[in-house]
Amino acid sequence: MIQQAVTATGEPTATTHHFRLTFPTSRHGAHTARHAAERWLADQRDCPEVTVGDEDAATASFLIAELTANAALHGRVRGRHARLALTLTAGTLRIEVTDARGDRLPAPTPDAEGESGRGLLLVASLADAWGCEPHHPGGKTVWAECVWRRMATRQ
């Protein structure tokens, strides 16, 4: 775990926690990445700067599962892995999943008769913000942010 403390003159210290993991773009790889991230997030409950509520952790788990599964399903390139990155501050969790398929951008509107494609609608409804940006060379990063209302700074 990497931690950074940032202090502006006259302001309280803000700590940022980071989690990064490279995983194979397979169902098993996405599953393993999600469980490692869930364990890391559970460990953050002991940090004096933040309090993670159960609903917040469940939302984060779903978002991580959906974004890693999408990378495994739609972002697979032979010989290339995906990356999961989490950034946790006192009030926000940012989830980023980077894969090698920059040509396959996420589409949040599913085919009405298709059997899949609804996951991003759920991501859009659960996350406070989400999006996709290019990742050099030729990949993409799909991200979601949650402002956790149950997350409170401890006194």
Accessible surface in RSA format (square Angstrom, percent):
REM  Atomic radii and reference values for relative SASA: ProtOr
REM  Chains: A
REM  Algorithm: Lee & Richards
REM  Probe-radius: 1.40
REM  Slices: 20
REM RES _ NUM      All-atoms   Total-Side   Main-Chain    Non-polar    All polar
REM                ABS   REL    ABS   REL    ABS   REL    ABS   REL    ABS   REL
RES MET A   1   132.84  68.8  51.60  34.1  81.24 193.4  57.34  48.7  75.50 100.0
RES ILE A   2   105.54  60.1 102.04  76.0   3.49   8.4 105.54  76.0   0.00   0.0
RES GLN A   3    92.35  51.6  63.53  46.4  28.82  68.6  19.32  41.1  73.03  55.4
RES GLN A   4    95.86  53.6  90.58  66.2   5.28  12.6  24.67  52.5  71.19  54.0
RES ALA A   5    76.41  70.3  41.98  64.8  34.43  78.3  41.98  59.1  34.43  91.2
RES VAL A   6    95.83  63.1  89.58  81.1   6.25  15.1  92.62  80.5   3.22   8.7
RES THR A   7    88.59  63.0  55.70  56.5  32.89  78.4  44.91  60.3  43.68  66.0
RES ALA A   8    58.20  53.5  47.71  73.6  10.49  23.9  55.71  78.5   2.48   6.6
RES THR A   9   145.07 103.2 113.13 114.7  31.94  76.1  84.62 113.7  60.44  91.4
RES GLY A  10    82.12 101.3   0.00   N/A  82.12 101.3  43.55 119.5  38.56  86.4
RES GLU A  11   105.90  60.8  94.99  71.9  10.91  26.0  25.45  49.2  80.46  65.7
RES PRO A  12   112.67  82.1  93.09  84.9  19.59  71.2 105.73  87.3   6.95  43.2
RES THR A  13    81.73  58.1  55.09  55.8  26.64  63.5  30.62  41.1  51.11  77.3
RES ALA A  14    61.25  56.3  54.97  84.8   6.27  14.3  60.85  85.7   0.39   1.0
RES THR A  15    19.42  13.8  14.11  14.3   5.31  12.7   3.73   5.0  15.69  23.7
RES THR A  16    21.87  15.6  21.87  22.2   0.00   0.0   7.03   9.4  14.84  22.4
RES HIS A  17     1.83   1.0   1.83   1.3   0.00   0.0   1.83   1.9   0.00   0.0
RES HIS A  18    25.21  13.8  23.31  16.2   1.90   4.9  22.64  23.3   2.58   3.0
RES PHE A  19    28.20  14.1  24.33  15.1   3.87  10.1  28.20  17.1   0.00   0.0
RES ARG A  20   132.59  55.7 104.03  53.0  28.55  68.0  42.75  58.4  89.83  54.4
RES LEU A  21    54.40  30.3  49.61  35.5   4.79  12.0  54.01  37.9   0.39   1.0
RES THR A  22    88.16  62.7  68.15  69.1  20.01  47.7  41.76  56.1  46.39  70.1
RES PHE A  23     3.91   2.0   3.65   2.3   0.26   0.7   3.91   2.4   0.00   0.0
RES PRO A  24    66.83  48.7  65.49  59.7   1.33   4.8  66.83  55.2   0.00   0.0
RES THR A  25    11.74   8.4   6.32   6.4   5.43  12.9   1.71   2.3  10.03  15.2
RES SER A  26    35.57  30.1  35.57  47.5   0.00   0.0  30.37  64.7   5.20   7.3
RES ARG A  27   214.86  90.2 204.57 104.3  10.28  24.5  84.23 115.1 130.63  79.2
RES HIS A  28   138.44  75.7 131.54  91.4   6.90  17.6  95.22  98.1  43.22  50.3
RES GLY A  29     1.51   1.9   0.00   N/A   1.51   1.9   1.44   4.0   0.07   0.2
RES ALA A  30     6.59   6.1   5.85   9.0   0.74   1.7   6.19   8.7   0.40   1.1
RES HIS A  31    89.70  49.0  84.72  58.9   4.98  12.8  54.44  56.1  35.26  41.0
RES THR A  32    64.74  46.0  61.63  62.5   3.11   7.4  60.34  81.0   4.40   6.7
RES ALA A  33     0.05   0.0   0.00   0.0   0.05   0.1   0.00   0.0   0.05   0.1
RES ARG A  34    55.71  23.4  55.71  28.4   0.00   0.0   2.07   2.8  53.64  32.5
RES HIS A  35    61.10  33.4  60.68  42.2   0.41   1.1  43.03  44.3  18.07  21.0
RES ALA A  36    18.59  17.1  15.31  23.6   3.28   7.5  15.90  22.4   2.69   7.1
RES ALA A  37     0.00   0.0   0.00   0.0   0.00   0.0   0.00   0.0   0.00   0.0
RES GLU A  38    47.01  27.0  40.94  31.0   6.08  14.5  26.01  50.3  21.00  17.1
RES ARG A  39   146.02  61.3 141.54  72.2   4.48  10.7  74.71 102.1  71.32  43.2
RES TRP A  40    22.07   8.9  18.78   9.1   3.29   7.7  21.42  11.4   0.65   1.1
RES LEU A  41     6.20   3.5   6.02   4.3   0.17   0.4   6.05   4.3   0.14   0.4
RES ALA A  42    53.19  48.9  42.92  66.2  10.27  23.4  45.15  63.6   8.04  21.3
RES ASP A  43    95.42  66.8  86.01  85.6   9.41  22.2  20.81  49.0  74.60  74.4
RES GLN A  44     4.64   2.6   4.64   3.4   0.00   0.0   0.00   0.0   4.64   3.5
RES ARG A  45    83.54  35.1  78.24  39.9   5.30  12.6  36.19  49.5  47.34  28.7
RES ASP A  46   123.08  86.2  99.83  99.4  23.25  55.0  32.89  77.4  90.19  89.9
RES CYS A  47    15.08  11.4  12.64  14.1   2.44   5.7   2.39   6.0  12.69  13.7
RES PRO A  48    91.23  66.5  85.67  78.1   5.57  20.2  86.67  71.6   4.56  28.4
RES GLU A  49    49.49  28.4  44.66  33.8   4.83  11.5  28.42  55.0  21.07  17.2
RES VAL A  50     0.87   0.6   0.87   0.8   0.00   0.0   0.87   0.8   0.00   0.0
RES THR A  51    51.17  36.4  50.93  51.6   0.24   0.6  45.86  61.6   5.31   8.0
RES VAL A  52     6.58   4.3   0.12   0.1   6.46  15.6   0.12   0.1   6.46  17.5
RES GLY A  53    14.68  18.1   0.00   N/A  14.68  18.1  14.68  40.3   0.00   0.0
RES ASP A  54   107.80  75.5  96.93  96.5  10.87  25.7  36.94  86.9  70.86  70.7
RES GLU A  55   107.39  61.7 102.80  77.8   4.59  10.9  44.76  86.6  62.63  51.1
RES ASP A  56    13.45   9.4  12.70  12.6   0.74   1.8   0.74   1.7  12.70  12.7
RES ALA A  57    20.97  19.3  18.30  28.2   2.68   6.1  18.63  26.2   2.34   6.2
RES ALA A  58    63.34  58.2  49.91  77.0  13.44  30.6  57.47  80.9   5.87  15.5
RES THR A  59    33.71  24.0  30.07  30.5   3.64   8.7  11.89  16.0  21.82  33.0
RES ALA A  60     0.00   0.0   0.00   0.0   0.00   0.0   0.00   0.0   0.00   0.0
RES SER A  61    22.94  19.4  22.45  30.0   0.49   1.1  13.69  29.2   9.25  13.0
RES PHE A  62    66.38  33.2  60.75  37.6   5.63  14.7  65.79  39.9   0.60   1.7
RES LEU A  63     0.00   0.0   0.00   0.0   0.00   0.0   0.00   0.0   0.00   0.0
RES ILE A  64     0.34   0.2   0.34   0.3   0.00   0.0   0.34   0.2   0.00   0.0
RES ALA A  65    29.70  27.3  26.00  40.1   3.70   8.4  27.49  38.7   2.21   5.9
RES GLU A  66    34.19  19.6  31.87  24.1   2.32   5.5   2.15   4.2  32.04  26.2
RES LEU A  67     3.66   2.0   1.15   0.8   2.51   6.3   1.29   0.9   2.37   6.4
RES THR A  68     0.86   0.6   0.86   0.9   0.00   0.0   0.00   0.0   0.86   1.3
RES ALA A  69    47.25  43.4  43.59  67.3   3.66   8.3  45.32  63.8   1.93   5.1
RES ASN A  70    33.40  23.0  32.35  31.3   1.04   2.5  14.27  34.3  19.13  18.5
RES ALA A  71     3.10   2.8   1.17   1.8   1.93   4.4   2.49   3.5   0.61   1.6
RES ALA A  72     5.54   5.1   3.16   4.9   2.38   5.4   3.40   4.8   2.13   5.6
RES LEU A  73   120.47  67.1  99.87  71.5  20.60  51.8 104.12  73.1  16.35  44.0
RES HIS A  74    68.39  37.4  67.84  47.2   0.55   1.4  48.54  50.0  19.84  23.1
RES GLY A  75     0.47   0.6   0.00   N/A   0.47   0.6   0.00   0.0   0.47   1.1
RES ARG A  76   126.09  52.9 116.14  59.2   9.95  23.7  48.09  65.7  78.00  47.3
RES VAL A  77    48.04  31.6  41.53  37.6   6.51  15.7  46.46  40.4   1.58   4.3
RES ARG A  78   230.87  96.9 201.42 102.7  29.44  70.1  86.97 118.9 143.89  87.2
RES GLY A  79    73.79  91.0   0.00   N/A  73.79  91.0  38.71 106.2  35.07  78.6
RES ARG A  80   109.19  45.8 100.28  51.1   8.91  21.2  37.87  51.8  71.31  43.2
RES HIS A  81   101.89  55.7  80.30  55.8  21.59  55.2  50.91  52.5  50.98  59.3
RES ALA A  82     1.27   1.2   0.00   0.0   1.27   2.9   1.27   1.8   0.00   0.0
RES ARG A  83    77.83  32.7  77.46  39.5   0.37   0.9  27.11  37.1  50.72  30.7
RES LEU A  84     0.00   0.0   0.00   0.0   0.00   0.0   0.00   0.0   0.00   0.0
RES ALA A  85     3.02   2.8   2.46   3.8   0.56   1.3   2.54   3.6   0.48   1.3
RES LEU A  86     0.00   0.0   0.00   0.0   0.00   0.0   0.00   0.0   0.00   0.0
RES THR A  87    35.69  25.4  34.26  34.7   1.42   3.4  20.53  27.6  15.15  22.9
RES LEU A  88     0.00   0.0   0.00   0.0   0.00   0.0   0.00   0.0   0.00   0.0
RES THR A  89    47.64  33.9  47.48  48.1   0.16   0.4  40.60  54.5   7.04  10.6
RES ALA A  90    37.59  34.6  33.85  52.2   3.75   8.5  33.94  47.8   3.65   9.7
RES GLY A  91    27.41  33.8   0.00   N/A  27.41  33.8  23.60  64.8   3.81   8.5
RES THR A  92    40.07  28.5  39.73  40.3   0.33   0.8  20.06  26.9  20.01  30.2
RES LEU A  93     0.00   0.0   0.00   0.0   0.00   0.0   0.00   0.0   0.00   0.0
RES ARG A  94    53.62  22.5  53.26  27.1   0.36   0.9  25.58  35.0  28.05  17.0
RES ILE A  95     0.00   0.0   0.00   0.0   0.00   0.0   0.00   0.0   0.00   0.0
RES GLU A  96    39.29  22.6  39.00  29.5   0.29   0.7   4.08   7.9  35.21  28.7
RES VAL A  97     2.66   1.8   1.86   1.7   0.80   1.9   1.86   1.6   0.80   2.2
RES THR A  98     9.76   6.9   8.88   9.0   0.88   2.1   8.88  11.9   0.88   1.3
RES ASP A  99     8.32   5.8   4.35   4.3   3.97   9.4   2.50   5.9   5.82   5.8
RES ALA A 100    13.83  12.7   1.57   2.4  12.26  27.9   2.67   3.8  11.16  29.6
RES ARG A 101    63.69  26.7  62.89  32.1   0.80   1.9   9.61  13.1  54.08  32.8
RES GLY A 102    23.02  28.4   0.00   N/A  23.02  28.4   9.38  25.7  13.64  30.6
RES ASP A 103   109.94  77.0  69.73  69.4  40.21  95.1  51.23 120.6  58.71  58.6
RES ARG A 104   103.25  43.4  95.44  48.7   7.81  18.6  22.75  31.1  80.50  48.8
RES LEU A 105   119.50  66.6  96.49  69.0  23.01  57.8  96.63  67.9  22.87  61.5
RES PRO A 106    34.36  25.0   9.13   8.3  25.23  91.7  19.42  16.0  14.93  92.8
RES ALA A 107    65.20  59.9  51.71  79.8  13.49  30.7  53.56  75.4  11.64  30.8
RES PRO A 108    50.58  36.9  50.57  46.1   0.01   0.0  50.57  41.8   0.01   0.1
RES THR A 109   110.26  78.4  96.02  97.3  14.25  34.0  71.37  95.9  38.89  58.8
RES PRO A 110    39.69  28.9  17.66  16.1  22.03  80.1  22.67  18.7  17.02 105.8
RES ASP A 111   100.10  70.1  84.48  84.1  15.62  36.9  39.13  92.1  60.97  60.8
RES ALA A 112    90.49  83.2  60.15  92.8  30.34  69.0  68.29  96.2  22.20  58.8
RES GLU A 113   162.24  93.1 132.95 100.6  29.29  69.7  58.31 112.8 103.93  84.9
RES GLY A 114    25.11  31.0   0.00   N/A  25.11  31.0  18.50  50.8   6.61  14.8
RES GLU A 115   181.68 104.3 140.76 106.5  40.92  97.4  61.34 118.6 120.34  98.3
RES SER A 116    78.08  66.0  64.82  86.5  13.25  30.5  40.87  87.0  37.21  52.1
RES GLY A 117    36.44  44.9   0.00   N/A  36.44  44.9  28.61  78.5   7.84  17.6
RES ARG A 118   105.21  44.2 103.59  52.8   1.62   3.9  58.29  79.7  46.92  28.4
RES GLY A 119    13.73  16.9   0.00   N/A  13.73  16.9   6.41  17.6   7.32  16.4
RES LEU A 120    13.46   7.5  12.26   8.8   1.19   3.0  12.26   8.6   1.19   3.2
RES LEU A 121    79.93  44.5  74.56  53.3   5.37  13.5  74.76  52.5   5.17  13.9
RES LEU A 122    88.40  49.2  88.38  63.2   0.01   0.0  88.40  62.1   0.00   0.0
RES VAL A 123     0.02   0.0   0.02   0.0   0.00   0.0   0.02   0.0   0.00   0.0
RES ALA A 124    45.02  41.4  27.47  42.4  17.54  39.9  27.63  38.9  17.39  46.1
RES SER A 125    85.27  72.1  47.12  62.9  38.14  87.9  51.02 108.6  34.25  48.0
RES LEU A 126    80.00  44.6  61.44  44.0  18.56  46.7  62.97  44.2  17.02  45.8
RES ALA A 127    11.21  10.3   0.00   0.0  11.21  25.5   0.20   0.3  11.01  29.2
RES ASP A 128    69.13  48.4  32.77  32.6  36.36  86.0  17.49  41.2  51.65  51.5
RES ALA A 129    41.84  38.5  33.00  50.9   8.84  20.1  41.84  58.9   0.00   0.0
RES TRP A 130    61.85  24.8  39.74  19.2  22.11  51.9  27.35  14.6  34.50  56.0
RES GLY A 131    15.01  18.5   0.00   N/A  15.01  18.5  15.01  41.2   0.00   0.0
RES CYS A 132    48.21  36.5  15.24  17.0  32.98  77.5  13.53  34.3  34.69  37.4
RES GLU A 133    78.96  45.3  77.06  58.3   1.90   4.5  21.54  41.7  57.42  46.9
RES PRO A 134   126.19  92.0 102.46  93.4  23.73  86.2 106.08  87.6  20.11 125.0
RES HIS A 135    68.78  37.6  65.30  45.4   3.49   8.9  35.56  36.6  33.22  38.7
RES HIS A 136   160.83  87.9 140.66  97.8  20.17  51.6 100.67 103.8  60.16  70.0
RES PRO A 137    87.67  63.9  77.44  70.6  10.24  37.2  79.89  66.0   7.78  48.4
RES GLY A 138    55.39  68.3   0.00   N/A  55.39  68.3  40.13 110.1  15.25  34.2
RES GLY A 139     4.87   6.0   0.00   N/A   4.87   6.0   1.27   3.5   3.60   8.1
RES LYS A 140     7.96   3.9   7.95   4.9   0.02   0.0   7.87   7.1   0.10   0.1
RES THR A 141     9.01   6.4   9.01   9.1   0.00   0.0   5.48   7.4   3.53   5.3
RES VAL A 142    13.85   9.1  13.85  12.5   0.00   0.0  13.85  12.0   0.00   0.0
RES TRP A 143    43.17  17.3  43.14  20.9   0.03   0.1  40.68  21.7   2.49   4.0
RES ALA A 144     0.00   0.0   0.00   0.0   0.00   0.0   0.00   0.0   0.00   0.0
RES GLU A 145    46.84  26.9  46.84  35.4   0.00   0.0   1.41   2.7  45.43  37.1
RES CYS A 146     3.02   2.3   3.02   3.4   0.00   0.0   2.73   6.9   0.29   0.3
RES VAL A 147    73.54  48.4  71.72  64.9   1.82   4.4  71.72  62.3   1.82   4.9
RES TRP A 148    10.55   4.2   5.27   2.6   5.28  12.4   5.66   3.0   4.88   7.9
RES ARG A 149   174.81  73.4 140.44  71.6  34.37  81.8  78.70 107.6  96.11  58.2
RES ARG A 150   124.75  52.4 107.15  54.6  17.60  41.9  40.91  55.9  83.84  50.8
RES MET A 151    13.52   7.0   0.00   0.0  13.52  32.2   0.00   0.0  13.52  17.9
RES ALA A 152    57.74  53.1  52.27  80.7   5.47  12.4  57.72  81.3   0.01   0.0
RES THR A 153    87.79  62.4  71.73  72.7  16.07  38.3  50.78  68.2  37.01  56.0
RES ARG A 154   114.13  47.9  92.85  47.3  21.27  50.7  47.40  64.8  66.73  40.4
RES GLN A 155   212.44 118.8 139.61 102.0  72.84 173.4  94.44 201.0 118.00  89.5
END  Absolute sums over single chains surface
CHAIN  1 A     8884.6       7128.2       1756.4       5050.3       3834.3
END  Absolute sums over all chains
TOTAL          8884.6       7128.2       1756.4       5050.3       3834.3
